[in-house]
C-alpha cells in the first residue's frame, strides 16, 4: 500500500467523522426548533382558551 493510498483512506475516515458530527448538530438544532414551534403553538392556544374563560367569568 502506497503512502498516498493510506492518506486517502485516512482522509475518507476523517471526512466521514466530521460529516457525522455536523449532521448530528444539524438534527439537534432542527429538533430543538421543531419543539420550540410546538411549544409556541400550544402556548398561543392555551392563552386564548384562558382569555375566553376569564372573559366569560367577568360577565
Secondary structure, DSSP 8 states (H G I E B T S, - for coil): --HHHHHHHHHHHHHHHHHHHHHHHHHHHHHHHHHHHHHHHHHHHHHHHHHHHHHHHH-
